[in-house]
């Protein structure tokens, strides 16, 4: 199960996530909730972490949210037209279940039936991820799409991997096709979107057939072209899906990259959908129209580009 710690790291990364807000006019008050601290769990350990904020907050507090993610809530009263939040972390990753580990097992209908009878999990946690949420509404269309992979008596995780691969093949990555207001029905019809959409889609499919699945926010290591240096700020936040297995616990799948998550995904946190783990969310007084800029760099320890980190 996922509450048993691993002992040997298989990968270590340095991560920089910079967010810049530029406002047309002065902001006189800003209150923000930050989900920018990598989560510690059996497959990941945070070695170092800091968040630098300019202008400096007048008040701040670390909290644990409902899903166990570490959040930082800040208040700024210094008038400003630019807000910069720079989160820098180093993490170690540990071995996850492999394709061999997830092969076979009980049919998915067994978990579906047990969840209906409150027998499918050793705790209540999976039930938090069994129903609709603000950005994921279960539907007959999602159910029918899911059942193309979840055929009768197919092993649970084998079916989940098939659904992962189908989404990657049948949907096109398009950063202009959707926004946060795009519904899953629109994504299913348009067959285009980004990692957030594909994660929501897979979760919606799972929940529509009575299986728990949660949304995971984090980062993925990207690989520069051969002979090219690793670029600073060229990466982006990422999202994928965690599927509950009664035997293995939570097993992560990445429909954007059609893979079983292994050692190139660093986790920030998880929730029902994107709204539970938005990197920055808050309210401002004043400001008017704003321009948002985000840059992310993920690099293996020892391979960081010059100037990647300010952390000591």
C-alpha positions in Angstrom: 0.0 0.0 0.0 1.1 3.6 -0.5 1.7 4.3 3.2 4.8 2.1 3.2 7.9 4.2 2.6 10.5 3.1 0.1 14.2 3.4 1.0 16.2 3.9 -2.2 15.7 6.9 -4.4 15.5 6.2 -8.1 15.6 9.9 -9.3 16.2 13.3 -7.8 15.1 16.6 -9.4 15.4 20.4 -8.8 12.2 22.3 -9.7 11.6 26.0 -10.2 8.1 27.3 -10.7 7.9 31.0 -11.2 4.6 32.9 -11.5 4.4 36.6 -12.5 1.2 38.7 -12.3 1.3 42.1 -14.0 -1.6 44.4 -13.3 -2.8 47.4 -15.2 -3.4 49.4 -12.0 -2.3 49.2 -8.4 -3.5 46.3 -6.3 -4.0 47.5 -2.7 -4.9 44.1 -1.2 -4.1 40.5 -2.3 -4.9 37.3 -0.5 -3.6 34.1 -2.1 -3.6 30.4 -1.4 -0.5 28.6 -2.8 -0.3 24.9 -3.7 3.4 25.0 -4.6 4.9 22.7 -2.0 5.8 19.2 -3.2 3.9 16.5 -1.3 5.7 13.9 0.8 4.4 10.4 0.4 5.7 6.9 -0.1 6.9 7.6 -3.6 8.4 11.0 -3.0 10.4 13.0 -0.4 11.0 16.7 -0.4 14.6 17.5 0.4 14.5 21.3 0.3 11.8 23.8 -0.5 11.3 27.6 -0.4 8.9 30.1 -1.7 10.1 33.7 -2.4 7.4 36.3 -2.9 7.8 39.9 -4.1 6.5 42.1 -2.7 6.9 40.4 0.6 3.6 39.3 2.3 2.5 41.0 5.5 1.1 37.8 6.8 1.4 34.1 5.9 0.6 30.7 7.3 1.2 27.1 6.3 -1.8 24.8 6.4 -2.8 21.3 5.5 -5.9 21.2 3.3 -8.7 18.6 3.3 -6.8 16.2 1.1 -3.5 16.5 3.1 -1.7 18.9 0.7 0.6 21.5 2.3 -0.6 25.0 1.3 0.6 28.5 2.1 -1.9 31.3 2.6 -0.6 34.9 2.3 -1.8 38.4 2.6 -0.2 41.4 0.9 -1.2 45.0 1.7 1.7 46.7 0.0 0.4 48.4 -3.1 1.8 46.7 -6.2 1.4 46.3 -9.9 3.6 43.2 -10.2 3.5 40.1 -8.0 6.2 37.4 -8.4 6.1 34.1 -6.7 9.1 31.8 -7.1 8.9 28.3 -5.7 12.1 26.2 -5.7 12.3 22.6 -4.6 14.4 19.5 -4.7 12.7 16.1 -4.4 13.7 12.4 -4.4 11.5 9.9 -6.1 11.1 6.2 -5.2 10.2 3.1 -7.2 6.5 2.8 -8.2 4.5 -0.2 -9.4 5.7 -1.4 -12.9 3.8 -2.8 -15.8 4.6 -6.2 -14.4 3.2 -5.3 -11.0 -0.1 -4.1 -12.4 -0.7 -7.0 -14.7 -3.6 -9.3 -14.0 -5.6 -9.1 -10.8 -9.3 -9.0 -10.0 -11.8 -7.8 -12.6 -12.8 -4.1 -12.3 -16.4 -5.1 -11.6 -15.3 -6.5 -8.3 -14.1 -3.1 -7.1 -17.2 -1.4 -8.5 -19.5 -3.7 -6.6 -17.5 -3.4 -3.4 -17.4 0.3 -3.6 -21.2 0.3 -3.8 -21.4 -1.9 -0.7 -18.7 0.1 1.2 -16.3 -2.8 1.1 -13.8 -1.7 -1.5 -11.3 0.2 0.6 -9.6 0.0 4.0 -10.5 3.7 4.7 -12.9 6.3 3.5 -10.3 8.1 1.4 -11.2 6.5 -2.0 -14.8 7.5 -1.5 -13.8 11.1 -1.7 -12.9 10.5 -5.3 -15.8 8.4 -6.4 -18.4 11.2 -7.3 -18.7 14.3 -9.4 -16.8 17.5 -8.5 -16.7 21.1 -9.7 -14.9 20.3 -13.0 -15.8 16.7 -13.4 -19.5 15.7 -13.9 -20.3 12.0 -14.5 -22.3 11.3 -17.6 -23.7 8.5 -19.7 -21.3 9.7 -22.6 -18.3 9.3 -20.3 -19.6 5.9 -19.1 -19.9 4.7 -22.7 -16.4 5.9 -23.6 -15.0 4.2 -20.5 -16.7 0.9 -21.2 -14.8 0.5 -24.4 -11.7 -0.2 -22.2 -13.5 -1.6 -19.2 -14.9 -4.7 -20.9 -16.5 -7.5 -18.9 -14.1 -9.2 -16.4 -11.0 -7.2 -17.5 -8.5 -6.7 -14.7 -8.9 -3.2 -13.2 -5.4 -1.7 -13.9 -5.1 -3.3 -17.3 -8.3 -1.5 -18.3 -7.1 1.7 -16.8 -3.9 1.5 -18.8 -5.9 0.9 -22.0 -8.1 3.9 -21.3 -4.9 5.9 -20.7 -3.6 4.9 -24.1 -6.9 5.5 -25.9 -7.1 9.0 -24.7 -3.6 9.7 -25.9 -4.3 8.2 -29.4 -7.8 9.6 -29.9 -7.3 13.1 -28.5 -5.0 15.8 -29.8 -2.9 18.1 -27.5 -4.0 21.7 -28.3 -3.2 24.5 -25.9 -5.8 26.8 -27.6 -8.8 24.5 -27.8 -10.0 24.7 -24.2 -10.0 26.8 -21.1 -11.0 26.3 -17.5 -14.7 26.7 -18.4 -14.7 24.0 -21.1 -16.9 21.1 -20.0 -16.0 17.4 -20.3 -18.7 16.9 -22.8 -17.1 19.5 -25.0 -13.7 17.9 -24.6 -15.2 14.5 -25.5 -16.8 15.9 -28.6 -13.9 18.1 -29.7 -11.2 15.5 -29.1 -8.7 18.2 -28.2 -7.2 19.8 -25.1 -4.3 19.9 -22.7 -3.1 17.6 -19.8 -5.7 19.1 -17.4 -8.5 18.2 -19.8 -7.2 14.7 -20.4 -6.8 14.1 -16.7 -10.3 15.3 -16.0 -11.6 13.2 -18.9 -10.1 10.0 -17.6 -11.2 10.7 -14.0 -14.7 11.4 -15.3 -14.7 8.1 -17.2 -13.6 6.2 -14.1 -16.2 7.8 -11.8 -19.0 7.3 -14.3 -18.6 3.6 -14.0 -18.3 3.7 -10.2 -14.5 3.6 -9.7 -12.5 6.1 -7.6 -9.9 8.2 -9.3 -8.2 11.4 -8.2 -6.5 14.4 -10.0 -2.7 14.8 -9.5 -0.9 18.1 -10.0 2.8 18.3 -10.5 5.6 18.3 -13.0 7.2 16.1 -15.6 10.8 15.9 -16.7 11.1 16.9 -20.4 14.0 16.0 -22.6 15.8 18.5 -24.8 16.6 17.5 -28.3 19.8 15.7 -28.8 22.7 18.1 -28.6 20.6 21.0 -27.2 20.9 22.4 -23.7 18.1 22.1 -21.1 16.3 25.4 -21.3 15.4 27.4 -18.2 11.6 28.0 -17.8 10.6 26.0 -20.8 8.6 23.4 -19.0 5.1 23.7 -17.5 2.9 22.3 -14.8 1.5 18.9 -15.5 -1.5 16.8 -14.5 -2.3 13.1 -14.4 -4.6 10.5 -12.8 -4.4 8.2 -9.8 -6.5 5.1 -9.8 -7.4 3.2 -6.7 -6.4 -0.5 -6.5 -7.4 -2.5 -3.4 -4.1 -4.4 -3.7 -1.5 -1.7 -4.7 -3.2 1.4 -3.4 -3.1 4.4 -5.7 -1.5 3.8 -9.0 -0.8 6.8 -11.3 -1.4 7.0 -15.1 -0.6 9.8 -17.5 -3.0 10.0 -20.4 -1.2 12.9 -22.0 1.9 10.8 -22.4 0.2 7.4 -22.5 2.3 5.9 -19.7 2.2 4.4 -16.3 3.8 7.0 -14.1 7.3 6.0 -13.0 10.3 8.2 -12.1 9.9 11.3 -14.2 6.8 12.8 -12.5 7.1 15.0 -9.4 3.9 15.4 -7.4 2.7 18.7 -5.9 -0.6 17.4 -4.6 -3.9 15.8 -5.4 -7.6 16.4 -5.1 -10.9 15.8 -6.8 -10.0 18.0 -9.8 -7.9 21.0 -10.8 -9.9 23.3 -8.5 -8.6 21.5 -5.4 -4.9 22.0 -6.2 -4.7 25.2 -8.3 -1.0 26.4 -7.9 -2.2 29.9 -7.0 -5.7 31.0 -6.2 -7.0 34.1 -4.5 -8.6 37.5 -4.6 -7.2 41.0 -5.2 -8.6 44.5 -4.6 -7.9 46.7 -7.6 -5.5 45.8 -10.3 -7.9 45.8 -13.3 -6.9 43.6 -16.3 -3.9 41.4 -15.6 -1.2 39.5 -17.5 -0.1 36.1 -16.1 3.3 34.6 -16.9 4.4 31.1 -15.7 7.7 29.4 -16.2 8.8 26.0 -14.9 12.1 24.2 -15.0 12.6 20.6 -14.0 16.2 19.2 -14.1 17.9 16.2 -12.6 20.2 17.0 -9.7 23.6 17.6 -11.1 22.4 18.6 -14.5 20.9 22.0 -13.8 21.4 24.7 -16.4 23.5 27.7 -15.1 21.4 30.1 -13.1 18.6 27.6 -12.5 18.3 28.0 -8.7 19.0 30.7 -6.2 18.5 28.2 -3.3 21.3 27.6 -1.0 
